[in-house]
Structure formats: C-alpha cells, structure tokens
Amino acid sequence: MSSLFGPLSAGALSLPNRVVMAPMTRNRAGADGVPGPLMAEYYAQRASAGLIITEGVRVSAAGHGPVGQPGLHTRAQIEGWSRVTDAVHRAGGRIVAQLTHHGRIAHPDLLPQGVQPVAPSAVTARSDARTAKGLVPTVPPRAMEVADISETLNDFAAAAMAAVAAGFDGVELQGGNGYLIHQFLSDGTNLRDDAYGGDAAGRVRFAVDAVRAVAGVIGADRTGLRISPGTGYNDTAEHDPALTYGLLAEALEPENLAYLHVVEGPDQGLPRLLRERWTGVIISSPFTGDDPTDPDTARDVLDSGRADAVSFARYFAANPDLPERIRAGAPLTEPDPDTFHDGDAEGYTDYAAHRPAVA
Ligand SMILES: Cc1cc2nc3c(=O)[nH]c(=O)nc-3n(C[C@H](O)[C@H](O)[C@H](O)COP(=O)(O)O)c2cc1C
C-alpha cells in the first residue's frame, strides 16, 4: 500500500511526497503574459507539494488562452518565470510548467491583430473563452495546414527550452481539457483525412509528435503529459476513448516519460486500462463530481494501484501547506471560487498556513 508521504521518482524528478499541486489557471499574469512577484509568492507558498504543476502556460502568441494567462515565448516571460522558479527552489520545492495551446478555445480579442484561432478542423466549440470582457462564446477556428502543425510543434519545443532556461525542473504538456492537443485526439473535433486524422492512429499523432518534440530538446525524463480521456471538456466528443488512449499510451510508453497525468472521468475503466498499458509513473486527478479532491479519495486511488501520486487543485488553492495539513489530519480550508480567476492577492496568496497548536 503506497502512502501519500512516500517519496517517488518520476524520471529526473524526485518527489518527497505524492501530494501534487494540480495545474490551476489563476489569471494573475500581466497583459504581456509576464509572471510578477505575486505569482512567485503564490507558488513558493506551495513548495511543500511533492511537485508543483503550474497553471497552463501558452507556448506562443497564437495559442493564447484566457486573459491573465502567462506565456513562455518572450524574454520577459522567461525572466518573470525565473523569479518564480527561484522562489520555489529556495523554499525547497520542485516545479514544472504546464505547456498549453488553446487552439479553438483561443479568442481573436486575445490573439495578435488579424489572427484567427486554429484547430485540427474548422469545428466551432460550443464553449466560452475568458477575455477582458468576461466569458464570451468561442468563434469558428481555421483548420490547420501541415505547415501550421510543424510550426506549432516547434513552438512546443521552443517553450520547453524556454522553461528549462527559466529554471523549471521539467514541463507537462496539456493534452487534456479540450485544448489543442485534445482537439486532435477527439473524433468530434478532428475531422482531418491526412496523417493527423482519419482514424484513432492518426488522431494520436499530434500528441505523440508534440511529446517527442519536447522530449527531444529537454529530455523525456523531464517531460510529462496530461490527458483527460472521455471527459468531454470544452465540447470534445470522444466516442471510443479506450481505443484512442490505448494507442496513445502504447505509442508513448517506450519514450520513458517522467509521468502521465490522468484526469479521471466517471468511467473508471479508462484509468484502469491506462494503468495496464503504462508501466511508468501515473499521477491521478480523480473524479470527485463537484467536490474538490480530498485526502481520503487520494488514499483510495493509491491503494487501488491505479496511480502513484494524486494531484489536488482546489484544496491546494486554499491550503498552501496542504501536505502538512493532510499529514497532521488538520481541517482543510474551503476554497472561495469567486477568487479563482483574475484579481489580486485576495483568495490567492492570503490563505493562511496551518500551524499545529502549541501545547
Ligand atoms: C481554478 C481552476 C483552474 C484550473 N486550471 C487548469 C489548468 O490550467 N490546466 C489544467 O490542466 N487543469 C486545470 N484545472 C483542473 C484541475 O487541475 C483539476 O484537474 C480539477 O480541478 C480537479 O481537481 P480538484 O478536485 O482537486 O479541484 C483547473 C481547475 C480549477 C479549479
């Protein structure tokens, strides 16, 4: 039986515990996508996590996600992140950057002048983009040409190198939640008939190429991948996730990645199938309905053997010293969803750490 407090080796990453901080978009970067001192303070406060996975960080201006999202494609952004990684390392932590491209969930209001969101196919998402005007409906995307695909793969590789230059311990590719990589995996959004579509083997190709592009420049042992099979996020229909993700796992298994991060849906068969196909480290973001992932669920996941570590999002937002609280059996502070996105220190860096009562 694994404990949440046993150490874990994940490629080049040495986690002192298995309580991982899940990626959480908090929209506190400046308009230029540069992380400031508040973000450094926020992440450093959470340095006792076995591993911190940052919020989604865009790999290019064309892949812009929500307003307030940081990037890793300019010198100023790299310098901003250097101060974040320094602060986390000084506090004893480990931190990887979640690299993302929003594809059709991007919005022209956030893209360079005249640039249209791109996607594997011209299928509009029934979803919203978070712009300076609030949540607005997504627009029809432009289907990517093969040249766009090559350029985007280069963007992922360049952002991974930028991440290492900024002092990150590694990167996680965002392959879930309905963003670009997931849009290629989904048979509802990928209607291509070239090598990047057509059947499940074609639909996994972009994810595999993106992972290899990143692993090729920073090392597979510093590269992780997050997927959210069959969850439907951002209008990504998947009619045969077992086939698609089984193929994806088979294709990436020999690469010896640092880890696979699996966002679970209600269908427990998929995480079990991935565990059978993946001999490397799996981090789970368990399915808990509307409730935040709690310590009992995390222990059950480890006991079931389907993952080696568990990521917590909302409870890490509200409990900067979450591992210590879990270890002490201390009560957890409930997060305030009104302060998840945008804003300042309130609901971001002002959650108190647990202090054991002095007898
Ligand atoms: C405010 C907020 C922002 C999130 N942003 C991201 C993100 O940038 N990338 C990502 O992969 N998942 C993101 N997620 C999903 C979480 O990583 C996690 O999978 C989900 O919240 C379930 O974990 P929990 O029950 O511990 O909150 C976000 C969740 C929340 C609550």
The ligand as a Tripos MOL2 file, in Angstrom:
@<TRIPOS>MOLECULE
LIG
   31    33     1     0     0
SMALL
NO_CHARGES

@<TRIPOS>ATOM
      1 C1         -9.4620   27.4670  -10.8870 C.3       1 LIG1
      2 C2         -9.0610   26.2400  -11.6620 C.ar      1 LIG1
      3 C3         -8.2090   26.3640  -12.7310 C.ar      1 LIG1
      4 C4         -7.7900   25.2210  -13.4430 C.ar      1 LIG1
      5 N1         -6.8830   25.3700  -14.4500 N.ar      1 LIG1
      6 C5         -6.3530   24.2740  -15.0480 C.ar      1 LIG1
      7 C6         -5.2830   24.4000  -15.9780 C.ar      1 LIG1
      8 O1         -4.7440   25.4960  -16.2460 O.2       1 LIG1
      9 N2         -4.8270   23.2660  -16.5660 N.ar      1 LIG1
     10 C7         -5.3620   22.0360  -16.2870 C.ar      1 LIG1
     11 O2         -4.9190   21.0170  -16.8490 O.2       1 LIG1
     12 N3         -6.3680   21.8810  -15.3830 N.ar      1 LIG1
     13 C8         -6.8540   22.9640  -14.7560 C.ar      1 LIG1
     14 N4         -7.8270   22.8130  -13.7880 N.ar      1 LIG1
     15 C9         -8.2880   21.4580  -13.4090 C.3       1 LIG1
     16 C10        -7.5360   20.9520  -12.1710 C.3       1 LIG1
     17 O3         -6.1610   20.7520  -12.4490 O.3       1 LIG1
     18 C11        -8.1250   19.6410  -11.6040 C.3       1 LIG1
     19 O4         -7.9860   18.6070  -12.5540 O.3       1 LIG1
     20 C12        -9.5800   19.7550  -11.1960 C.3       1 LIG1
     21 O5         -9.8490   20.9870  -10.5630 O.3       1 LIG1
     22 C13        -9.9650   18.6310  -10.2300 C.3       1 LIG1
     23 O6         -9.1390   18.6780   -9.0720 O.3       1 LIG1
     24 P1         -9.7200   19.2010   -7.6380 P.3       1 LIG1
     25 O7        -10.9390   18.3570   -7.3900 O.co2     1 LIG1
     26 O8         -8.6190   18.9220   -6.6820 O.co2     1 LIG1
     27 O9        -10.0560   20.6480   -7.7770 O.co2     1 LIG1
     28 C14        -8.2710   23.9350  -13.0830 C.ar      1 LIG1
     29 C15        -9.1540   23.8300  -12.0010 C.ar      1 LIG1
     30 C16        -9.5400   24.9500  -11.2840 C.ar      1 LIG1
     31 C17       -10.4530   24.7800  -10.0910 C.3       1 LIG1
@<TRIPOS>BOND
     1     1     2 1
     2     2     3 ar
     3     2    30 ar
     4     3     4 ar
     5     4     5 ar
     6     4    28 ar
     7     5     6 ar
     8     6     7 ar
     9     6    13 1
    10     7     8 2
    11     7     9 ar
    12     9    10 ar
    13    10    11 2
    14    10    12 ar
    15    12    13 ar
    16    13    14 ar
    17    14    15 1
    18    14    28 ar
    19    15    16 1
    20    16    17 1
    21    16    18 1
    22    18    19 1
    23    18    20 1
    24    20    21 1
    25    20    22 1
    26    22    23 1
    27    23    24 1
    28    24    25 2
    29    24    26 1
    30    24    27 1
    31    28    29 ar
    32    29    30 ar
    33    30    31 1
@<TRIPOS>SUBSTRUCTURE
     1 LIG1         1 GROUP 0 **** ****
